[in-house]
Amino acid sequence: METLEVVKGIRGAITVPENSPEAIERQTKKLLAEIMSKNSLQKEKIISIFFTATPDLNAQFPATAARKAGLTEIPLLCAQEMDVPGSLEKVIRVLILTYLPENQKVQHLYLEGAKVLRPDW
């Protein structure tokens, strides 16, 4: 019996130690690699990836790092996260829309300093 695939969203976030192209690229690639590994994602099944970055991260687009990581055929979009007073700084967030088996549980990943954003996960 064939497993039905459905569209699922996977969330994640990671902090970046400094506002430099190298740091943004390194942390974005780390976040994507962890999410893809933990969820057994296949590039061909990813529909799109939406990134946000806090206003203090503007030295590089997270999407540039994704392209360098080989995600060249997937629609990518970057936006600036809302600047809410007192919120966590230097954070890249991601929402990946992908096809997964209906019965596969999604693992959302909040890494490094971003763990405080979703302690329930």
C-alpha positions as CSV (number, residue, x, y, z in Angstrom):
1,M,0.0,0.0,0.0
2,E,1.4,3.4,-1.0
3,T,1.9,6.0,1.7
4,L,0.0,9.2,1.1
5,E,2.2,12.4,1.1
6,V,0.9,15.7,2.3
7,V,2.3,19.2,2.6
8,K,3.8,19.9,6.0
9,G,5.5,22.9,7.5
10,I,8.7,22.7,9.4
11,R,9.9,25.5,11.7
12,G,13.3,26.3,13.0
13,A,15.6,29.0,14.2
14,I,19.3,29.5,15.1
15,T,21.2,32.4,16.6
16,V,24.2,33.9,14.8
17,P,27.2,35.1,16.8
18,E,27.9,38.2,14.7
19,N,26.6,40.2,11.7
20,S,29.0,38.9,9.1
21,P,28.4,37.1,5.8
22,E,30.5,34.2,7.0
23,A,28.6,33.8,10.3
24,I,25.2,34.1,8.6
25,E,26.1,31.5,6.0
26,R,27.6,29.1,8.5
27,Q,24.6,29.2,10.8
28,T,22.0,29.1,8.0
29,K,23.7,26.0,6.5
30,K,23.9,24.4,10.0
31,L,20.1,25.0,10.6
32,L,19.1,23.7,7.2
33,A,21.3,20.6,7.4
34,E,20.0,19.7,10.9
35,I,16.3,20.1,9.8
36,M,16.9,18.1,6.6
37,S,18.6,15.3,8.5
38,K,16.2,15.1,11.4
39,N,13.2,15.1,9.1
40,S,14.7,12.9,6.3
41,L,13.9,15.7,3.8
42,Q,14.6,15.2,0.1
43,K,15.4,18.3,-1.9
44,E,13.0,17.3,-4.6
45,K,10.1,17.3,-2.2
46,I,10.7,20.8,-0.8
47,I,8.1,23.2,-2.1
48,S,9.7,26.5,-0.7
49,I,11.7,27.9,2.1
50,F,10.9,31.2,3.9
51,F,13.6,32.9,6.0
52,T,13.4,35.8,8.4
53,A,16.3,37.5,10.1
54,T,16.2,40.0,13.0
55,P,17.1,43.6,11.9
56,D,20.6,43.3,13.3
57,L,21.5,40.6,10.7
58,N,21.9,42.3,7.4
59,A,25.3,41.3,6.1
60,Q,24.0,38.4,4.0
61,F,20.8,36.9,2.8
62,P,20.1,33.5,4.4
63,A,18.8,32.4,1.0
64,T,22.3,32.9,-0.4
65,A,23.6,30.3,2.1
66,A,20.9,27.9,1.0
67,R,21.8,28.3,-2.6
68,K,25.5,27.6,-1.7
69,A,24.3,24.5,0.1
70,G,22.8,23.2,-3.1
71,L,19.2,24.2,-2.8
72,T,19.2,25.9,-6.2
73,E,15.9,24.7,-7.6
74,I,13.7,25.6,-4.6
75,P,11.9,29.0,-4.3
76,L,13.5,30.9,-1.4
77,L,12.4,34.2,0.2
78,C,14.0,36.3,2.9
79,A,12.3,39.0,5.1
80,Q,13.1,41.0,8.1
81,E,11.6,39.8,11.4
82,M,9.5,42.3,13.3
83,D,11.6,44.4,15.6
84,V,9.8,43.7,18.9
85,P,11.5,45.4,21.9
86,G,13.2,43.0,24.2
87,S,13.1,40.1,21.7
88,L,16.0,37.8,21.1
89,E,18.7,39.3,18.9
90,K,20.7,37.9,15.9
91,V,18.2,35.1,15.0
92,I,17.5,33.5,11.7
93,R,14.1,31.7,11.5
94,V,12.9,29.4,8.8
95,L,9.7,27.8,7.6
96,I,10.1,24.9,5.1
97,L,7.1,23.7,3.2
98,T,7.6,20.2,2.0
99,Y,5.8,17.0,1.0
100,L,6.2,14.3,3.7
101,P,4.4,11.0,4.4
102,E,1.1,11.7,6.1
103,N,2.1,9.7,9.2
104,Q,5.6,11.2,9.5
105,K,5.9,13.4,12.6
106,V,7.7,16.7,12.0
107,Q,10.7,17.7,14.1
108,H,11.0,21.5,14.5
109,L,14.5,22.6,15.5
110,Y,15.5,25.6,17.6
111,L,19.3,25.6,17.9
112,E,21.8,27.3,20.1
113,G,20.5,30.5,21.7
114,A,17.2,30.1,19.8
115,K,16.2,27.2,22.0
116,V,14.6,29.8,24.4
117,L,12.1,30.7,21.7
118,R,10.4,27.3,21.9
119,P,11.3,25.5,25.1
120,D,8.2,23.3,24.6
121,W,9.8,21.8,21.4
